[in-house]
Amino acid sequence: MLKLLAKVAEKYAKSTNTACILFGIAHQPKMPASLIKKD
């Protein structure tokens, strides 16, 4: 599940960072910080 989430998040990140962050917040409230740091 995490691999799928990461794959989808990566796809969204390529199109728009906002979508990636929103996706992370919507599915994993604890992940956004990591996603933002990774960006």
N, C-alpha and C positions, 0 to 999 in steps of 0.2 A: 504493500500500500504506500509506504514512504517513497519507494522508487518511482511509483506512478505519479505521486504528488510532486516529486522533484522534477520529473520529466515535463509534466503539465506546467509547473511553475516556471521552468526554464523557457518553455514555448511562449508563455505569456510575457516573461521578462524581455524576450527578444522583440515583441510587438510593442509592449508598453510596460514600464516599471510599476505604474500605479496598479494595473490589473494584477500583477504578480503579488504586490503587497496586499491588496484587497483579498485575493485568493488565499493567501497565507493566513490572514486574520480570520477569514470566514471559516476555514477548515481546522486551523491549529493556532489558537490564541497565544501559545507560547513560542511559536516559530517566527513571527514577524521580525523580531530583533535580529535573528540570525540571517534572515533573508536580506534585510537592509544592510547589515554588515558585509554580507557576501557581495552585494552589488558594487 
